[in-house]
């Protein structure tokens, strides 16, 4: 049973090594129970994250803030004994104060924080679900206008880029479109594989420290591999079971 919990959980948290990731992706193609377990865990994770974000948007009652800030944990008389309930409550109270003050007592966060928190990835997954089934209108601007795409989207989104050539990964560049996520413009470059599967590279401006290490998630039934560099967020979106998504992301990192 833990086989259907431990590794899917590590996958969602981005804790798998590259060999472990390849092994899990191979098993996902042939094991429907494992796929179902992974999707169920991801849905539970997404629900918890959404509930937490909604909680943070609620104003904190002044009486609760005053009680937390005025709390003084009792002095420890024996440092070697096990932590008491009161001591644990004191630690929790301190953390709550930092949390509530950090989020501005219910004031909404800035766009850059929203974009870098991972919420924009859910918007991208929703868009991908709509556009991947399109044939004639898969893209807004075709690949034949690549120079225009780079200039137009680079200026609109605020992320300068060169269109990655992913032909070595068996992907054909089809073109691009402009999206919006977390209230910000997003560039979406679209590729297809030999079977017609749609793989997208999305880019958004995000004022966040560089995080070149790849983070893997499963959101709304799509594999998503993301990273941050040069004040921009990047994510490769692919259907579940897409082979070598990390290899595709690393190729993008080298070229973009």
LINHU-V792423 format. One line per field, one symbol per residue. ss: DSSP state (H for helix, E for strand, L for the rest). phi: phi as a letter, one per 30 degrees, with the letter a starting at -180 (. if undefined). psi: psi as a letter, one per 20 degrees, with the letter a starting at -180 (. if undefined). Layout:
ss: ???
phi: ???
psi: ???
This chain:
ss: LHHHLHHHHHHHLLLLLHHHHHHHHHHHHHLHHHHHHHHHHHHHHHHHHHHHHHHHLLLLLHHHHHHHHHLLLLLLLLLLLLLLHHHHHHHHHHHHHHHHHHLLLLLLLLHHHHHHLLHHHHHHHHHHHHHLLLLLLLLLEEHHHHHHHHHHHHHHHLLLLLLLLLHHHLLEEEEEEEEEELLEEEEEEEEELLLLLEEEEEEEELLLLLEEEEEEEEELLEEEEEEEELLEEEEEEEELLLLLHHHHHHHHHHHL
phi: .decbddedddddicddddddddddddddccdddddddddddddddddddddddddddddeeddeddddddbddddcbdcddedddddddddddddddddddcihjdddddddddcdjddddddddddddddddcdcdbdbdddceddeddddedddibdacddccddciccdckaaccbbhibdbdbccbbcdcjdccbccbbdadbeebdddccbbbhibdbcbabahhbcbbccbdejedhddddddddedcd
psi: hhhjggghghghikiqrgghgggghghhhinhhggggghghgggghgggghghhhhipqpphhggggghipoqqppioiirqprggghhgghgghggggghhjklipqrrhhgghiiihhhhgghgghhghhiqfhkhrhprhilggggggghggghkoprpopokhijkqpphbrrprppkjqqppoppqqahjjqppqpqpqponqqpmippppropkjqpporrpqlkqpqpppqqpipqlhhhgghgghhh.
